[in-house]
């Protein structure tokens, strides 16, 4: 007889190591402390077992994940090996998601304006007021063979993203530094067997749409420009809902178009879909890889050009 154990129940106490996933609380144990040495952690090797059992590859956990694009200069090293992101803005200590990072800690970089810069990095210099911080691609995620669509990575710490998982969604094949690497945020439900995509709240003026993600435009009183991914597999779904923003629009890349009902946008970067009021929404699916998108649900007044 095989006994299936709920992975949420596999907990340990004390200081986490590099293989632990840190949840905010354990819903099954109200006695645990929220902070300190009695705080409990979920062992990521238990999650690795379940993910691998259903054919999902895992990446060693990252300590934190970025919450905004990093202002940095990218150097691709030798075909990705030794590739770096170096601070090119105001110098200071490297702080991501509220955490002062230390040398050797792993960082999931997933929101770069150039998605080819995304990936898993290690802190090689924390930075000072005189020296820029530096992140270097980790050796387990710095060549094309190591980047695989569907991989899962867990986040250990951070004020907003601790305890979450992310999945690589781009199809590849990958050339490090050239091909887009995209991650979609997931939440793990208590049962440990079901994962659902989460909604990404955008408060900035622009955002790159990540395949499979859903977005709420919350740039209060201003527009949000969402740019389609340059690489998307057939069946990829994207959703946008207007929140506190007064408007939002979808920016196309070369060769791309979006069809809503009987109307298709102009092919290429001059084509676009716009909403000029809050609460309008659209759901689109990729019908031709990388280029053609079709709406299967929309609400409100949308302008198609």
C-alpha positions in Angstrom: 0.0 0.0 0.0 1.2 3.5 -0.9 0.4 6.3 1.5 0.1 9.8 -0.1 1.2 12.5 2.4 0.0 16.0 2.1 3.2 18.0 1.4 1.9 21.0 3.5 2.3 18.8 6.6 6.0 18.2 6.0 7.4 21.0 8.1 10.6 21.8 9.9 11.5 24.5 12.4 14.6 26.7 12.8 16.6 28.6 10.2 15.8 27.8 6.6 18.4 26.5 4.3 18.7 26.8 0.5 16.2 24.0 -0.2 13.3 25.4 1.9 10.1 27.2 0.9 8.9 29.7 3.5 5.2 30.2 3.8 3.7 33.1 5.8 1.7 30.7 7.9 0.7 27.1 8.1 -3.1 27.0 8.0 -3.1 23.6 9.7 -1.1 24.9 12.7 -2.4 28.1 14.4 0.2 27.7 17.2 3.2 28.6 15.1 5.0 31.9 15.5 4.8 34.3 12.6 8.5 35.1 12.9 11.7 34.0 14.7 13.3 30.6 15.2 10.0 28.8 15.8 8.6 29.8 12.4 8.0 26.7 10.3 9.0 26.0 6.7 7.8 23.7 4.0 10.5 21.5 2.6 10.8 22.1 -1.1 12.2 18.6 -1.7 8.7 17.4 -0.9 7.2 19.7 -3.5 9.9 18.6 -5.9 8.8 15.0 -5.5 5.2 15.8 -6.3 6.0 18.1 -9.2 8.4 15.5 -10.7 5.9 12.7 -10.2 3.5 14.5 -12.6 6.2 15.3 -15.1 6.9 18.9 -14.1 10.6 19.8 -13.8 11.8 21.9 -10.8 14.5 24.5 -10.4 16.3 24.9 -7.1 14.5 27.5 -5.0 15.3 31.2 -5.2 15.6 33.3 -2.1 13.7 36.2 -3.5 12.0 37.2 -6.8 12.0 40.6 -8.4 8.9 42.8 -8.1 9.9 45.4 -10.7 12.3 45.4 -13.7 15.9 45.9 -12.5 17.8 48.9 -13.8 20.9 47.2 -14.9 23.3 46.6 -17.7 23.3 43.1 -19.1 26.4 41.2 -20.2 25.8 37.8 -21.7 29.2 36.3 -20.7 30.2 33.3 -22.8 26.9 32.2 -24.4 25.2 32.8 -21.0 27.9 31.3 -18.7 29.0 34.1 -16.4 26.2 36.4 -17.7 25.6 39.4 -15.4 23.2 42.2 -14.5 25.1 45.2 -13.1 23.4 48.1 -11.5 23.6 51.2 -13.7 21.4 53.5 -11.6 22.0 55.0 -8.2 24.5 52.9 -6.3 23.5 51.3 -3.0 22.8 48.0 -1.3 20.9 45.4 -3.4 17.4 45.2 -1.9 14.7 43.1 -3.6 11.2 42.7 -2.3 12.2 44.3 1.0 15.1 42.0 1.6 18.8 43.1 2.0 20.5 40.4 0.0 23.8 38.7 0.7 26.4 37.2 -1.6 25.4 33.8 -2.9 21.7 34.1 -2.5 19.6 33.2 -5.5 17.3 35.6 -7.2 14.5 34.9 -9.7 14.6 37.8 -12.2 11.4 37.6 -14.2 10.2 41.1 -15.1 13.0 42.6 -17.2 11.9 44.8 -20.1 14.0 42.6 -22.3 12.7 39.2 -21.3 15.9 37.5 -22.7 17.6 38.8 -19.5 15.2 36.9 -17.2 16.3 33.9 -15.4 17.9 32.7 -12.1 20.8 34.7 -10.8 23.1 34.6 -7.8 24.3 37.7 -5.9 28.0 38.2 -6.6 28.3 41.8 -5.2 25.7 43.3 -2.8 26.7 46.9 -3.8 27.6 50.0 -1.8 27.2 53.7 -2.4 30.4 53.5 -4.4 30.2 50.0 -6.0 27.3 48.7 -8.1 25.6 45.5 -7.2 26.1 42.5 -9.5 23.9 39.5 -10.2 25.4 36.5 -12.1 23.4 33.7 -13.8 23.5 30.6 -11.7 25.4 27.6 -13.1 22.2 25.5 -13.1 20.4 28.0 -15.3 22.9 29.5 -17.7 22.7 27.4 -20.8 20.0 26.6 -23.3 19.7 23.0 -22.2 18.8 24.0 -18.6 15.8 26.3 -19.6 12.7 24.2 -20.2 9.2 25.2 -20.7 7.0 24.3 -17.7 9.7 24.4 -15.0 8.7 25.4 -11.5 10.7 27.5 -9.1 9.8 28.4 -5.5 10.5 31.6 -3.7 11.7 31.5 -0.1 11.5 35.1 1.2 10.3 38.6 0.4 7.6 41.0 1.7 5.2 40.2 -1.2 6.3 37.1 -3.1 7.5 34.7 -0.3 5.9 31.3 -0.5 4.9 31.6 -4.1 5.9 29.5 -7.1 6.7 30.6 -10.7 6.6 28.6 -13.9 8.7 29.2 -17.0 6.1 29.5 -19.9 8.1 30.3 -23.1 8.4 27.4 -25.5 12.0 27.8 -26.7 14.3 26.6 -28.1 16.4 28.9 -26.0 19.5 30.9 -26.8 20.7 32.6 -23.6 20.7 36.3 -23.9 18.6 36.2 -27.1 15.5 34.2 -26.6 12.7 35.4 -24.2 12.6 33.6 -20.9 9.2 34.2 -19.3 7.8 33.2 -15.9 4.2 33.1 -14.7 3.3 33.4 -11.1 1.4 30.6 -9.4 -0.2 30.0 -6.0 -0.1 26.6 -4.3 -3.4 25.6 -2.7 -3.5 24.0 0.8 -4.0 20.5 -0.7 -0.7 20.7 -2.4 -2.1 19.1 -5.6 -3.7 22.0 -7.4 -2.1 25.1 -8.8 -3.9 28.1 -10.2 -2.6 31.2 -12.0 -2.7 34.4 -10.0 -3.7 37.9 -11.2 -0.8 40.3 -11.6 -1.7 43.9 -10.4 0.0 46.5 -12.6 0.5 49.9 -11.1 3.2 51.1 -13.6 2.5 52.8 -16.9 3.7 49.7 -18.9 4.1 46.0 -18.6 5.2 43.1 -20.7 2.5 40.4 -21.0 3.7 37.0 -19.9 2.1 34.0 -21.6 -0.6 32.4 -19.4 -0.9 35.4 -17.0 -3.8 37.6 -16.1 -3.5 41.3 -15.4 -5.4 44.1 -13.6 -4.6 47.6 -14.8 -4.3 49.6 -11.5 -2.2 52.6 -12.6 -4.6 55.0 -10.8 -5.8 57.7 -13.1 -3.4 56.8 -15.9 -3.0 54.4 -18.8 -1.3 51.1 -18.7 0.3 49.9 -22.0 0.5 46.1 -22.1 2.9 44.6 -24.7 2.2 41.2 -26.3 5.0 38.6 -25.8 7.1 38.1 -28.9 7.0 34.3 -28.3 3.8 32.5 -27.5 2.7 28.9 -28.2 -0.7 28.1 -29.8 -3.3 28.0 -27.0 -1.5 30.6 -24.8 -4.1 32.7 -23.0 -3.8 36.3 -21.8 -6.4 38.3 -19.8 -6.6 42.0 -18.9 -9.1 43.7 -16.7 -9.4 47.4 -16.1 -9.1 48.4 -12.5 -8.3 51.8 -11.2 -6.7 52.9 -14.4 -8.6 55.3 -16.6 -7.5 53.3 -19.7 -5.3 50.5 -21.0 -4.1 49.3 -24.3 -2.4 46.3 -25.9 0.8 47.1 -27.9 1.6 44.7 -30.7 5.0 43.7 -32.1 6.0 43.2 -35.7 3.8 40.7 -37.5 1.2 40.4 -34.7 -2.5 41.1 -34.8 -5.6 40.6 -32.6 -9.1 39.7 -33.7 -12.2 40.6 -31.7 -15.4 39.3 -33.3 -15.3 40.4 -37.0 -12.6 43.1 -36.5 -8.9 42.5 -36.8 -6.3 45.0 -35.8 -3.7 46.3 -38.2 -0.8 43.8 -38.4 2.4 45.0 -36.7 3.4 47.7 -34.3 0.8 50.2 -35.6 -2.1 47.9 -34.7 -3.5 48.1 -31.2 -6.6 47.5 -29.0 -7.5 50.2 -26.4 -10.0 50.7 -23.6 -10.7 54.2 -22.4 -12.6 53.5 -19.2 -12.3 51.4 -16.1 -13.6 47.8 -15.8 -13.4 46.9 -19.5 -11.8 43.5 -20.0 -10.5 41.2 -22.7 -9.4 37.5 -22.9 -7.3 36.5 -25.9 -5.8 33.2 -27.0 -2.9 32.6 -29.4 -4.2 30.9 -32.5 -1.0 31.1 -34.6 2.3 30.8 -32.7 3.9 34.1 -31.9 1.7 36.2 -34.2 -2.1 35.8 -34.2 -4.4 36.4 -31.2 -8.1 36.0 -31.1 -10.5 37.3 -28.3 -12.8 34.7 -26.8 -14.3 37.1 -24.3 -14.5 40.8 -24.0 -16.6 43.4 -22.2 -16.9 47.1 -22.6 -16.0 49.5 -25.4 -12.8 48.5 -27.1 -11.1 50.5 -29.8 -9.4 48.4 -32.5 -7.0 50.0 -34.9 
